[in-house]
């Protein structure tokens, strides 16, 4: 279970470590086997040399018994001494108890053989006693040959056994490495390549408009995190698409409203003109009727101004800065949103008339309209909105504050409110583009905007805008 908690990098590293350890173990085992085999080959060479020396002992013995020659006896003694010296200088690598026992036995037999040879030489090879010694010499000599051959045979068998074991080890190691390589291949294929292929296919489907999420595999590694993040992105993209559709609907509604406003302008002009004609031509009109006609004319003019403002707001005009009174822009925005302000919301505007800024009147009106609509929707029919001038961040700036008494914005959302398409409202209510547009317009005026909010107490949008050169000069003259 702990293996499942490892990430992909750790799993791959673990697999490579296992492979390296396996290779190292195989190499170490093979090296030890080769070293042992080399030692055994040395022992076999020693056993062969010892066996050949013993054969020379028997050959010189045979010549001595046949010819009773001192020269053959000297050769026999020389070979016996050589064999005993070889036993004293036996390879130190011999650790097998059975081999050591055989060497000890050969040593004992050689010494016994030498005693019998010396005894035979003392007897002069005459008499019954000499025959008995010769029989003993031949018996011991025969056993020496058998023991030396058995020693060489035993060592060769051990070499064959080591070779067979080494072959089995190499085969088993090769099978293990193949299985490990296949396991790593399957792991990379099913845990990395296949999920990435699924993500690639899902991306292609998203491009075609299919927002079907990925099945999340419980791998407890980066692939699972990637799939979960990808699904969150898919969900967010689907939401953004719905918001774009809603924005397109609102754009279509705005186009229709612009056309309706244009069509309403002519009837309103006719009504206003008719009221003026009646008031000017009919001197005998009753005071009450005159008052009603005057009211009709005034309301018609107000409706015409609203329609004209809506037409100007809906036109796609080039960005154009000109000196304009800030209060005029605020009054223009308030006029356009006046029908959206419920009776339970109080509106307080505390902005002097002498503040002149270089503004695009239509864009800045759009900024204030977005902020006012956000505040109205947040307060749910009850509260107050205050627009006032705050302390500036520098002498060449003015600080406009739009403050409401709504529920406020949670701290985790405050840093994202100016991101495009980010909204806490439903798709049918907002598109998440209002504050993003506000941010862009303020930046285009070389200004800055930030939000401060306390949950349960309200939200404050602080807009810093540069003063126009004319206003700065007048301010310096007054000071």
Secondary structure, DSSP 8 states (H G I E B T S, - for coil): -TGGGS-HHHHHHHHHHHHHHHHHHHHHHHHHHHHHHHHHHHHHHHHHHHHHHHHHHHHHHHHHHHH--HHHHHHHHHHHHHHHHHHHT--TT---HHHHHHHHHHHHHHHHHHHHHHHHHHHTT-HHHHHHHHHHHHHHHHHHHHHHHHHHHHHHHHHHHHHHHHHHHHHHHHHHHHHHHHHHHHHHIIIIIHHHHHHHHHHHHHHTT-----------SHHHHHHHHHHHHHHHHHHHHHHHHHHHHHHHHHHHHHHHHHHHHHHHHHHHHHHHHHHHH-TT--HHHHHHHHHHHHHHHHHHHHHHHHHHHHS------EEEEHHHHHHHHHHHHGGG--TTEEEEEE--TT-EEEE-HHHHHHHHHHHHHHHHHHHTT-EEEEEEEE--SSTTEEEEEEEE-SS---HHHHTTTTSTT--SS-TTT--S-HHHHHHHHHHHTT-EEEEEEETTTEEEEEEEEEB-HHHHHHHHHH-
